[in-house]
Amino acid sequence: MQAPLPSAAQGQFHIALIGNPNTGKTTIFNNLTGLRQRTGNYPGVTVTRKMGQLRLKRATAELIDLPGTYSLSAHSPDERVVIDVLNGRFQGMGKPDVVLFVADATNLRRNLFLASQVATLKIPMVLVLNQWDAVEPSGQRIDLNLLKGRLNIPVIPTVGTKNIGTEDIIEAIESQSEEPRFLPEITWPPSMEKAMESLKSSLPCIDEEVLSESETHRLLFDTHSAEIQRLRVSPDEARREVVKAREFLRRDGMNPLVAEAMLHYRHIDGLIGGVILKDTELAQGKTESIDRLLLHRGWGLAAFVAMMYVVFQAVYSWAGPMMDAIEAGKVWTQDLIGPWLEGTPMLQSLVLDGVIEGVGAFLVFLPQILILFAFISLLEDSGYMARAAFIMDKLFSWCGLNGKSFVPLLSSYACAIPGIMATRTIEDPKSRVATVFVAPFMSCSARLPVYVLCIGAFIEPVYGPWWAGFTLFLMHFVGLAVAVPTAWVVTRFVLKTKSQPFVMELPKYRAPRLRDVSYRMWQAGREFVQKAGTIIFFITIVIWALLYFPNPEGLEAQVRQQFIAEKVAAGAGTTTEIESLLFDPDSPLAHEFNLFLGGAQINQSFMGRFGRMVQPIFEPAGFDWRISIGVLASYPAREVIISTLGIIYSLGGDVDEEHGSLRAALKNSKWQEGHRAGTPIYTIPVVVGLMVFFALCSQCGATTSIIIKETGLKWAVWSFLYMTALAWLGAVLCYQVGTHWL
């Protein structure tokens, strides 16, 4: 009998949860950990790390949920996460004490390929045969006792969606901590041993450690192994050594690129021979019958479009009442607290326009995120998401994306935030990053107020309602027209994604579990509020400060004198009469003065000064300083430009895109200086350029914060710079071409 594992005796125990995609691994993880979970990123990569606590009898174990994978092959640092965790390469994590391997019981042979690879790491293993209730309906029967005897490790049948077998898994893990047992390893031929020795002796690691057996396998068998990046020699030298080592296999009559699969499956067949019995009459189950409809070339596509329409409408429309309620709650809170702070204007502005506005700025997105993740959970857990990815793959593969990119991009038409969070369903790290990068181009609902204002004020009165509707329709495809070639450039020249076939297992259909759906909604909402919400709140406070300060002494008195002079000149009354009305808070003139003061405040603020400073940059697009301020103030959220223009034109910050006075103010707005003084600012080329700018520009602090969270700061910065540059170029082209050639 072997001694207990040292980590278990010390009360520190790490379990790696691994398995193929669509085996119910996440459900098993949730069953074992409950609410004792946390998420983050692995050091140095963008892959999300999910960890949870599992309470054993003698210790509290740390359960690490590894990304679903079909093999240990890795072509990038992101894909290398699984093998790095299993080898203890991440600082502070150490090598796992037990591997909890989740397999689909109806596809045992194929699932055991990965398990056989993991066995070479010499880590005690517990095999979980999930979806056990689907074995018999699939026309199979598994001799469980024979399988346990052959594998020499705990084998636990489970039904994750019904929480059946969870306690048995915990007992098996505890038994492995007391008396470790290992899955039988493959016996390599002599030529394989020689090839491995050749690589180990000739390829030193950067960190002075010797390559592990599994890492050596990856160099030997993979065409573009990410393990090359761990070596101290150059990539070219490493490839020469790999070619030299592969010659040992070729002399033995084996193709190095298929030898691993051939040898592992030969080993697996020896282990499970006679374990699985099949009944061909039962093999055609309900799944195959449903797939004849849902994967049909015509009906399948129609069903998919209908399903996505429901998801899109849910995120776009159904969240509306809840978002309105949050917005109304924000206004109610501001109205309630505002009077208490009237004696301290700066504190009042900070609390109302900074703190409360900042909290509302991210809480308003919460309904969309919850609804989207409810649908994603339902589609994934039912097994339909894999079918949707299969259907859409051909439409996306040419530009480097895959079928799983469709749902996040479609969701981004409602809001890029839940759309970007939905990219977590994409296993391929490079496809995921590319999808995140182009998702903000989709014309989200925040752009709609800008479109409605510009079209309603300038397009519809001149060209009629038909052209107005058609323009609005076209504006929703401007971003898509740019996103597709952008994805092609990013995947081909930046990420340098290799063209690979889209391989995905189509799981059996099953009823989603309400607990899992609810938990995923809660987890997504909590993570958004905790992580992205803090960044959005910070950005809102910064923008408030830029719009409020420096607020010099005497500004209000100076503005009051100017306001009174203008009203006297307009014949509104004498100086004394107007002054008396200004001190009556219920008079319309006092309200008008407050709006005038707000516009003056923005004009002299840091944001206003910056707007005037950068106005020459926007001048080629036909934007004056007021549009420039509106553009700058809208970087936290696009729709802010409506209220900002309302304040600038002394109409108040509570105007909307259909406000008649705002539309009239824009129509009557003229250049105040320069060679264009006295001419209208908002011509058709300017209006179209403004809409194109908002269609392409990265004007959403919440989206930027989510990109940072999902892919890291580098990609967020590149996304911001790239989209802003494209937006400026698009606006300039619209104005210059429209002004000089049309």
C-alpha positions in Angstrom: 0.0 0.0 0.0 1.3 3.4 -0.9 1.5 6.2 1.6 -1.2 9.0 1.5 -0.4 11.9 -0.8 1.6 14.5 1.1 -0.7 17.3 0.1 -3.7 15.5 1.5 -2.0 14.9 4.8 -1.1 18.6 5.0 -4.7 19.7 4.3 -3.8 21.0 0.8 -5.4 19.1 -2.1 -5.7 20.0 -5.7 -8.0 18.3 -8.2 -8.0 18.9 -11.9 -11.4 18.5 -13.7 -10.8 17.6 -17.3 -12.8 16.1 -20.2 -14.0 16.5 -23.7 -16.4 19.3 -24.6 -20.2 18.6 -24.2 -19.7 15.8 -21.6 -21.4 17.7 -18.8 -18.2 18.7 -17.1 -19.5 22.1 -16.0 -22.6 20.5 -14.4 -20.3 18.1 -12.5 -18.2 21.0 -11.3 -21.3 22.9 -10.1 -22.6 19.8 -8.3 -19.3 19.4 -6.5 -18.7 23.0 -5.5 -22.1 24.6 -5.3 -21.5 28.3 -4.6 -17.9 27.9 -3.5 -16.5 29.1 -6.8 -14.3 31.9 -8.2 -13.2 32.8 -11.7 -10.1 34.6 -13.1 -7.5 34.3 -15.8 -4.5 31.9 -15.8 -1.3 33.9 -15.5 -0.1 35.2 -18.9 -3.0 33.9 -20.9 -6.6 34.9 -21.7 -8.3 31.6 -20.8 -10.7 31.9 -18.0 -9.9 29.9 -14.9 -12.7 28.5 -12.8 -11.9 27.1 -9.4 -14.0 25.9 -6.5 -13.8 24.4 -3.1 -14.7 20.7 -2.5 -15.2 19.6 1.1 -13.6 16.2 1.8 -13.6 14.5 5.2 -10.0 15.3 6.0 -9.4 18.4 4.0 -10.9 21.1 1.8 -9.9 20.4 -1.8 -9.3 22.9 -4.6 -11.2 21.9 -7.8 -9.8 23.4 -11.0 -12.1 23.2 -14.0 -9.9 23.0 -17.1 -11.1 24.0 -20.6 -12.8 21.2 -22.5 -10.5 19.6 -25.0 -10.3 16.5 -27.2 -6.5 16.1 -26.7 -3.4 17.6 -25.1 -2.3 19.0 -28.4 -1.7 22.8 -28.2 -0.7 25.4 -30.8 -0.7 28.5 -28.6 0.0 29.5 -25.0 -3.8 29.7 -24.5 -4.3 26.1 -25.8 -1.4 25.0 -23.6 -3.2 25.8 -20.4 -4.4 22.2 -19.9 -1.1 20.5 -20.2 0.6 23.3 -18.2 -1.8 22.9 -15.3 -1.4 19.1 -15.3 2.4 19.5 -15.3 2.3 22.1 -12.5 3.8 24.9 -14.6 1.7 27.7 -13.1 3.3 29.4 -10.1 1.3 28.8 -6.9 -0.8 26.0 -8.3 1.4 23.0 -8.3 0.8 19.6 -10.0 -2.7 18.3 -9.3 -3.0 15.5 -6.7 -5.9 13.8 -8.6 -7.4 14.1 -12.0 -11.2 13.9 -12.2 -11.9 12.8 -15.7 -15.5 13.3 -17.0 -16.4 11.2 -20.0 -19.6 10.8 -22.0 -20.7 7.3 -21.1 -22.2 6.9 -24.6 -18.9 7.6 -26.3 -16.5 5.9 -24.0 -13.8 4.8 -26.5 -13.4 8.3 -28.0 -13.3 10.0 -24.6 -10.7 7.6 -23.3 -8.2 8.9 -25.9 -7.7 12.1 -23.8 -7.7 10.0 -20.6 -4.9 7.8 -22.0 -2.9 10.9 -22.8 -3.4 12.2 -19.3 -2.3 8.9 -17.8 1.3 9.5 -19.1 1.5 12.3 -16.5 1.3 9.7 -13.7 -1.5 11.4 -11.7 -4.1 9.4 -9.8 -7.4 9.4 -11.8 -11.1 9.1 -11.1 -13.2 8.3 -14.2 -16.7 9.8 -14.2 -19.1 8.2 -16.7 -21.6 11.0 -17.0 -24.9 10.8 -18.8 -25.2 7.2 -17.6 -29.0 7.3 -18.2 -28.4 7.7 -21.9 -26.3 4.6 -22.3 -29.2 2.1 -22.7 -31.4 4.3 -24.9 -28.3 4.7 -27.2 -28.3 0.9 -27.8 -25.3 0.1 -25.5 -24.6 -1.8 -22.4 -21.5 -1.3 -20.3 -20.1 -4.0 -18.0 -19.1 -1.7 -15.2 -17.4 -4.3 -13.0 -15.3 -5.5 -15.9 -14.4 -1.9 -16.8 -13.3 -1.1 -13.2 -11.1 -4.2 -13.2 -9.4 -3.3 -16.5 -8.8 0.3 -15.6 -7.7 -0.2 -12.0 -9.1 3.2 -10.9 -12.5 4.3 -9.4 -15.2 4.5 -12.1 -18.3 6.4 -11.1 -21.5 6.4 -13.2 -23.3 9.7 -12.9 -26.3 11.7 -14.2 -25.0 15.3 -13.7 -28.3 17.0 -14.6 -30.0 15.1 -11.7 -27.1 15.3 -9.3 -26.9 11.5 -9.2 -23.4 10.1 -8.3 -22.0 13.3 -6.7 -21.4 11.7 -3.3 -19.8 8.7 -5.0 -17.3 11.0 -6.8 -16.3 12.6 -3.4 -15.8 9.1 -1.9 -13.6 8.1 -4.9 -11.5 11.2 -4.6 -10.9 10.5 -0.9 -10.0 7.0 -1.6 -7.4 8.2 -4.2 -5.9 10.5 -1.6 -5.4 7.6 0.8 -4.3 4.9 -1.7 -3.5 6.4 -5.1 -4.3 4.3 -8.2 -3.4 5.1 -11.8 -4.9 4.5 -15.2 -2.8 1.9 -17.0 -0.3 3.7 -19.2 0.4 3.0 -22.8 3.5 0.9 -23.6 5.5 2.7 -26.2 7.5 0.8 -28.9 11.4 1.1 -28.7 11.5 3.6 -31.5 9.2 5.9 -29.5 11.5 5.7 -26.5 14.5 6.6 -28.7 12.7 9.5 -30.2 11.8 10.9 -26.8 15.3 10.5 -25.4 16.7 12.3 -28.5 14.4 15.3 -27.8 15.0 15.4 -24.1 18.8 15.5 -24.5 18.8 18.1 -27.3 16.1 20.6 -26.3 16.7 22.4 -23.0 13.9 24.4 -21.4 14.0 28.2 -20.7 13.4 27.6 -17.0 16.2 25.0 -16.7 13.6 22.2 -16.1 13.7 19.0 -18.1 10.8 18.5 -20.5 8.2 16.2 -19.0 7.1 13.1 -20.9 3.8 14.6 -22.0 5.5 17.8 -23.2 8.0 15.7 -25.2 5.0 13.9 -26.8 3.6 17.2 -27.9 6.8 18.3 -29.6 7.0 14.9 -31.3 3.4 14.5 -32.5 2.0 18.0 -33.0 2.6 19.8 -36.3 2.9 23.3 -34.7 3.4 22.6 -31.0 3.3 25.5 -28.5 5.9 23.7 -26.5 8.5 25.2 -28.8 8.0 28.5 -27.0 9.3 26.9 -23.8 12.7 26.0 -25.2 16.0 27.9 -25.0 16.8 27.1 -28.6 15.4 29.0 -31.6 12.2 27.7 -33.2 14.1 26.6 -36.4 16.6 24.6 -34.4 13.9 23.0 -32.3 12.0 22.0 -35.5 15.2 20.4 -36.9 15.6 18.4 -33.7 12.0 17.3 -33.9 12.4 16.2 -37.5 15.5 14.2 -36.5 13.6 12.5 -33.6 10.7 11.6 -35.9 13.0 9.6 -38.1 13.1 6.9 -35.4 9.4 6.4 -35.9 9.6 6.5 -39.7 12.3 3.7 -39.6 9.8 1.7 -37.6 7.2 2.1 -40.3 5.1 4.7 -38.5 3.8 8.1 -39.6 4.7 10.5 -36.7 1.6 12.6 -37.4 -0.9 9.7 -36.8 1.2 7.4 -34.7 0.0 8.8 -31.4 -3.7 8.2 -32.2 -3.0 4.8 -33.6 -1.0 3.7 -30.5 -3.4 5.1 -28.0 -6.5 3.6 -29.6 -4.8 0.3 -29.8 -4.1 0.6 -26.1 -7.7 1.6 -25.4 -9.2 -1.2 -27.4 -7.2 -3.6 -25.2 -8.6 -2.1 -22.1 -12.2 -2.0 -23.0 -12.5 -5.0 -25.3 -15.7 -6.8 -24.4 -16.8 -4.0 -22.0 -19.3 -2.4 -24.4 -22.1 -4.4 -25.9 -24.2 -2.7 -28.6 -27.8 -3.3 -29.8 -28.1 -2.0 -33.3 -32.0 -1.9 -33.1 -31.8 0.6 -30.3 -29.0 2.7 -31.8 -31.3 5.1 -33.6 -32.7 7.2 -30.8 -34.6 10.4 -30.4 -31.5 12.5 -31.0 -31.0 11.2 -34.6 -34.7 11.7 -35.3 -34.6 15.3 -34.2 -31.4 16.0 -36.0 -33.0 14.9 -39.3 -35.1 18.0 -39.0 -32.8 20.5 -37.2 -29.7 19.7 -39.4 -31.7 19.6 -42.6 -30.4 22.0 -45.3 -33.6 23.9 -45.5 -35.7 23.2 -42.4 -32.7 23.3 -40.1 -31.7 26.7 -41.3 -35.3 28.0 -40.9 -35.4 26.6 -37.3 -32.0 28.2 -36.6 -33.1 31.6 -37.9 -36.3 31.3 -35.8 -34.4 30.4 -32.7 -31.9 33.2 -33.1 -34.7 35.7 -33.8 -36.2 34.7 -30.4 -32.9 35.2 -28.7 -32.3 38.5 -30.4 -35.7 39.8 -29.6 -35.4 38.7 -26.0 -32.1 40.6 -25.5 -33.2 43.5 -27.5 -36.8 44.0 -26.5 -37.7 41.8 -23.5 -35.1 43.5 -21.4 -36.6 46.9 -22.1 -39.1 47.1 -19.2 -36.4 46.0 -16.7 -33.9 48.5 -18.1 -36.5 51.2 -18.0 -37.3 50.3 -14.4 -33.6 50.6 -13.5 -33.4 53.9 -15.3 -36.5 55.1 -13.5 -35.0 54.0 -10.2 -31.9 55.9 -10.9 -33.9 59.1 -11.7 -36.1 58.6 -8.6 -32.9 58.2 -6.4 -31.5 61.4 -7.9 -34.7 63.3 -7.3 -34.8 62.0 -3.8 -31.2 62.8 -2.8 -30.8 66.0 -4.9 -32.7 68.4 -2.6 -30.7 67.3 0.4 -27.4 68.4 -1.3 -28.5 71.8 -2.7 -26.3 73.7 -0.3 -23.1 72.1 -1.7 -23.3 72.2 -5.5 -20.1 70.3 -6.2 -21.1 67.4 -3.8 -24.6 67.4 -5.3 -23.1 67.1 -8.8 -20.7 64.4 -7.7 -23.4 62.3 -6.1 -26.1 62.8 -8.7 -24.1 63.0 -12.0 -21.1 61.0 -10.9 -21.9 58.3 -8.3 -25.6 57.5 -9.0 -25.2 58.0 -12.8 -22.1 55.8 -12.7 -23.9 53.0 -10.8 -26.9 53.2 -13.2 -24.5 53.2 -16.2 -23.6 49.5 -15.6 -26.7 48.2 -13.8 -28.8 49.1 -16.8 -27.0 46.4 -18.8 -27.7 43.7 -16.2 -31.2 42.6 -17.6 -29.7 42.0 -21.1 -26.8 39.9 -19.6 -29.1 37.8 -17.5 -31.5 37.1 -20.4 -28.8 36.3 -22.8 -27.0 33.9 -20.5 -30.4 32.2 -19.7 -30.8 31.5 -23.4 -27.2 30.4 -23.8 -27.5 28.0 -20.9 -30.7 26.6 -22.3 -29.3 26.1 -25.8 -26.0 24.6 -24.6 -27.5 22.3 -21.9 -30.2 21.1 -24.4 -27.5 20.2 -27.0 -28.8 22.7 -29.6 -25.8 25.1 -29.4 -23.5 22.6 -31.0 -26.0 22.2 -33.9 -26.2 26.0 -34.3 -22.4 26.2 -34.6 -22.4 23.4 -37.1 -25.0 25.2 -39.3 -23.2 28.5 -39.3 -19.6 27.3 -39.6 -19.5 27.5 -43.4 -20.6 31.2 -43.3 -17.8 32.2 -40.9 -14.9 29.9 -41.7 -13.6 31.9 -44.7 -12.8 34.9 -42.4 -11.1 32.8 -39.7 -14.1 32.5 -37.3 -16.2 29.5 -36.7 -19.8 28.6 -36.1 -19.7 29.4 -32.4 -19.0 33.1 -33.2 -22.5 33.6 -34.6 -24.4 33.8 -31.3 -22.0 36.4 -29.7 -22.1 38.5 -32.8 -25.9 38.4 -33.1 -26.2 39.2 -29.4 -23.9 42.2 -29.9 -26.6 43.8 -32.1 -28.5 44.3 -28.8 -25.4 45.1 -26.7 -21.8 44.2 -27.2 -21.3 43.5 -23.4 -23.3 40.3 -23.2 -22.2 39.4 -26.7 -18.5 39.5 -25.7 -19.2 37.6 -22.5 -21.0 35.0 -24.7 -17.7 34.3 -26.5 -16.8 32.1 -23.5 -18.6 29.3 -25.4 -15.8 29.4 -28.1 -13.1 26.8 -27.1 -10.6 27.9 -29.7 -8.7 30.9 -28.0 -7.8 32.6 -31.3 -11.3 32.5 -32.7 -12.5 33.8 -29.3 -10.2 36.7 -29.4 -11.1 37.5 -33.0 -14.8 37.4 -32.2 -14.3 39.7 -29.2 -12.3 42.1 -31.4 -15.1 42.5 -34.0 -18.2 42.2 -31.7 -18.2 45.9 -30.9 -18.7 46.7 -34.6 -22.2 45.2 -34.5 -24.8 48.1 -34.3 -25.9 47.9 -30.7 -29.0 49.5 -29.3 -27.0 52.4 -27.9 -26.3 53.7 -31.4 -30.0 53.8 -32.2 -30.7 57.2 -30.5 -28.0 58.8 -32.6 -29.5 57.3 -35.8 -33.0 58.4 -34.9 -32.0 61.9 -34.1 -30.0 62.4 -37.3 -32.4 60.7 -39.6 -35.5 62.3 -38.0 -34.0 65.8 -38.2 -32.3 65.7 -41.6 -33.1 62.6 -43.7 -36.9 62.2 -43.3 -37.9 65.9 -43.8 -35.9 66.0 -47.1 -36.3 62.5 -48.6 -39.4 61.1 -46.9 -40.2 58.2 -44.5 -39.2 55.4 -47.0 -35.6 56.7 -47.3 -35.5 57.4 -43.6 -36.4 53.7 -42.8 -34.0 52.4 -45.5 -31.2 54.6 -44.0 -31.8 53.2 -40.5 -31.7 49.7 -42.0 -28.4 50.4 -43.8 -26.8 51.9 -40.7 -27.2 48.6 -38.8 -25.0 46.9 -41.5 -22.2 49.4 -41.6 -20.4 47.8 -38.7 -21.0 44.3 -40.1 -19.5 45.3 -43.4 -16.3 46.4 -41.6 -16.3 43.6 -39.1 -16.1 40.7 -41.6 -12.9 42.0 -43.4 -11.5 43.0 -40.0 -11.9 39.4 -38.8 -10.2 38.1 -41.9 -7.2 40.5 -41.4 -7.0 39.7 -37.6 -7.1 36.0 -38.1 -4.8 35.8 -41.1 -2.1 38.4 -40.3 -2.3 39.2 -36.5 -3.3 35.9 -34.8 -2.1 33.9 -37.8 -4.8 31.3 -37.3 -4.1 28.1 -39.2 -6.9 26.8 -41.4 -8.4 23.9 -39.5 -11.5 21.8 -39.9 -14.3 22.6 -37.5 -14.5 19.6 -35.2 -17.4 19.4 -32.7 -19.2 16.5 -31.2 -23.0 16.7 -31.4 -24.2 15.8 -27.9 -27.4 14.0 -27.1 -30.5 16.2 -26.6 -31.3 16.5 -22.9 -33.6 18.6 -20.7 -31.7 21.6 -19.2 -31.6 21.8 -15.4 -33.2 25.0 -14.0 -30.6 25.1 -11.2 -27.7 25.2 -13.7 -29.4 27.9 -15.9 -30.2 30.0 -12.8 -26.7 29.6 -11.4 -25.1 30.6 -14.7 -27.3 33.7 -14.9 -26.3 34.6 -11.3 -22.6 34.0 -12.0 -22.6 36.1 -15.2 -24.5 38.9 -13.5 -22.2 38.9 -10.4 -19.1 38.9 -12.5 -20.3 41.7 -14.6 -21.2 43.9 -11.6 -18.0 43.1 -9.7 -15.5 43.3 -12.6 -16.8 45.4 -15.4 -19.0 47.5 -13.1 -16.1 48.9 -11.2 -14.4 50.0 -14.4 -17.6 51.6 -15.8 -18.1 53.4 -12.5 -14.6 54.7 -12.6 -14.9 56.0 -16.2 -18.2 57.7 -15.3 -16.6 59.6 -12.4 -13.7 60.6 -14.6 -16.0 62.0 -17.3 -18.0 63.8 -14.6 -14.9 65.5 -13.3 -13.8 66.5 -16.8 -17.2 68.0 -17.5 -17.5 69.8 -14.0 -14.0 71.2 -13.4 -12.4 73.7 -13.2 -15.7 75.6 -12.5 -14.0 78.9 -11.6 -15.4 81.3 -9.0 -17.6 83.9 -10.4 -18.7 81.8 -13.4 -22.3 81.8 -12.4 -22.4 85.6 -11.8 -20.7 86.1 -15.2 -23.1 83.8 -17.0 -26.1 85.5 -15.2 -25.0 88.9 -16.5 -24.7 87.6 -20.0 -28.1 85.8 -19.8 -29.8 89.0 -18.5 -28.2 91.1 -21.2 -29.4 88.7 -23.9 -32.9 88.7 -22.5 -33.1 92.5 -22.2 -31.8 92.8 -25.8 -34.6 90.3 -26.8 -37.2 92.5 -25.1 -38.1 90.0 -22.4 -38.1 92.7 -19.8 -36.0 95.1 -17.8 -32.9 94.0 -15.9 -34.7 94.3 -12.6 -37.6 92.2 -13.8 -35.4 89.5 -15.2 -33.3 89.4 -12.1 -36.3 88.9 -9.8 -37.6 86.0 -12.0 -34.2 84.3 -11.9 -34.5 84.0 -8.1 -37.9 82.4 -8.4 -37.2 78.6 -8.7 -40.7 78.0 -10.2 -40.4 80.5 -13.0 -39.7 79.2 -16.6 -37.0 81.8 -16.9 -35.1 80.4 -13.9 -35.3 77.0 -15.5 -34.0 78.4 -18.8 -31.1 80.1 -17.0 -30.1 76.8 -15.3 -29.9 75.2 -18.8 -27.9 78.1 -20.1 -25.6 77.9 -17.1 -25.1 74.1 -17.8 -24.1 74.8 -21.4 -21.6 77.5 -20.2 -20.3 75.1 -17.6 -19.5 72.4 -20.3 -18.0 75.0 -22.6 -15.4 76.1 -19.9 -14.8 72.6 -18.5 -11.7 70.5 -19.1 -13.8 68.5 -21.6 -15.0 71.6 -23.3 -11.5 73.0 -23.6 -10.3 69.7 -24.9 -13.1 69.6 -27.4 -12.0 73.0 -28.8 -8.4 71.8 -28.8 -9.1 68.6 -30.8 -11.7 70.3 -33.0 -9.2 70.7 -35.8 -8.8 66.9 -35.8 -12.6 66.6 -36.4 -12.9 69.5 -38.8 -12.1 67.4 -41.9 -15.3 65.5 -41.0 -17.3 68.7 -40.8 -17.6 68.6 -37.0 -17.6 71.9 -35.0 -16.5 72.2 -31.4 -20.0 71.4 -30.1 -20.1 68.1 -32.0 -16.5 67.4 -30.9 -17.5 67.8 -27.2 -20.5 65.6 -27.8 -18.3 62.9 -29.3 -15.7 63.1 -26.5 -18.4 63.1 -23.8 -19.9 60.0 -25.4 -16.9 57.7 -24.9 -18.3 56.2 -21.7 -21.6 55.5 -23.6 -22.7 56.5 -27.1 -26.2 57.7 -26.1 -24.7 60.4 -23.9 -24.3 62.6 -26.9 -28.1 63.3 -26.9 -28.1 64.8 -23.4 -24.7 66.5 -24.0 -26.0 68.3 -27.1 -29.2 69.2 -25.1 -27.1 70.9 -22.5 -24.8 72.6 -25.0 -27.8 74.0 -26.8 -29.4 75.1 -23.5 -32.2 72.6 -23.7 -31.4 70.5 -20.7 -29.9 67.0 -20.2 -33.3 65.2 -20.2 -34.0 65.6 -23.9 -34.2 62.5 -26.1 -33.6 61.8 -29.7 -37.2 62.7 -30.7 -37.2 66.0 -28.9 -38.5 68.6 -31.4 -36.5 71.5 -29.8 -33.2 69.6 -30.1 -33.9 68.7 -33.7 -34.7 72.4 -34.4 -31.6 73.6 -32.6 -29.4 71.3 -34.7 -31.1 72.5 -38.0 -30.5 76.1 -37.0 -27.0 75.6 -35.8 -24.4 77.6 -37.7 -20.6 77.9 -37.7 -19.6 80.7 -35.4 -16.1 81.3 -36.7 -13.7 80.6 -39.6 -14.3 80.7 -43.3 -17.6 78.8 -42.8 -19.0 81.3 -40.3 -22.8 81.7 -40.8 -23.2 78.5 -42.8 -25.2 75.5 -41.5 -23.2 72.9 -39.6 -25.4 69.9 -40.1 -25.5 69.2 -43.8 -26.4 65.8 -45.1 -22.7 64.8 -45.5 -22.0 65.8 -41.9 -25.0 64.0 -40.6 -24.1 60.8 -42.5 -20.5 61.1 -41.4 -21.7 61.5 -37.8 -23.8 58.4 -38.0 -20.9 56.4 -39.6 -18.6 57.7 -36.9 -20.9 56.4 -34.1 -21.4 53.1 -36.1 -17.7 52.4 -36.1 -16.2 54.1 -33.0 -15.5 52.4 -29.7 -17.6 54.7 -27.6 -18.6 52.5 -24.8 -16.6 52.3 -21.5 -18.5 49.2 -20.5 -17.5 47.4 -23.7 -13.9 48.4 -23.2 -13.9 47.1 -19.7 -15.4 43.8 -20.8 -12.7 43.4 -23.5 -10.0 44.1 -20.8 -11.7 41.4 -18.6 -12.0 38.8 -21.4 -8.8 39.3 -23.4 -6.5 41.6 -21.5 -5.5 45.3 -21.8 -3.5 44.9 -25.0 -6.5 43.8 -27.1 -8.7 46.5 -25.5 -6.3 49.2 -26.4 -5.9 48.0 -30.0 -9.7 47.7 -30.3 -10.2 51.2 -29.1 -7.5 52.7 -31.4 -8.5 50.7 -34.4 -12.2 51.4 -34.2 -11.6 55.1 -33.4 -9.3 55.5 -36.4 -11.8 53.7 -38.7 -14.6 55.9 -37.4 -12.7 59.1 -38.1 -11.7 57.9 -41.5 -15.3 56.9 -42.3 -16.7 60.3 -41.2 -14.0 62.2 -43.1 -14.7 60.2 -46.3 -18.5 60.8 -46.0 -18.0 64.5 -45.5 -15.3 65.1 -48.1 -16.9 62.9 -50.8 -20.4 64.1 -50.0 -19.4 67.8 -50.1 -17.2 67.9 -53.1 -18.6 65.2 -55.4 -22.3 64.9 -54.7 
